[in-house]
Amino acid sequence: LHFPGIRTKHAGGDLMRQFAAVFERGEQYYIGYCPEVPGANGQGATLDECRRSLQSAVELVLQDRLDDALRGVPDDAIRELVTVA
């Protein structure tokens, strides 16, 4: 998650989030979804390809929701990250 003025590192493991993932094998493709992030779905010819697709989908959905939620937030509002174990 990116907040203006706050640095986060996604690479190297400084900021990582984990979500449940469910994968099902279809006739030709694997289908994956994340129960905690409705709308985040992935697919791929291999399980690894499906995992990467789902990861990208989760990132896109969360960023879109954050962008939408921050519209109209005053510039002087305090923006921080909260850590949940």
C-alpha positions, 0 to 999 in steps of 0.5 A: 500500500502506498501513502504519499510521504510514507515509504514502503518496501515490497521487495525484500520482505519489509512489507508483506501481507499474506492472504488465503488462496484457493486453487481449483483445477479445471479441464485446461486451466487452474483457477485461483481466488482469494476469499479475503479479497472479493474480486481477486481471481487468477488463472493459468495453465500451470499452478505457478502461473495461476499463483502469479496471476492471483498475486497480481489480481490481489495487488490491483484490487487492493490498490484500486480500493485504497485509491478509491477510499482516499479520494476526498481525504483532506491533504492535512489528514494523518496517513499511517500504516497499521500492522496486523499480526 
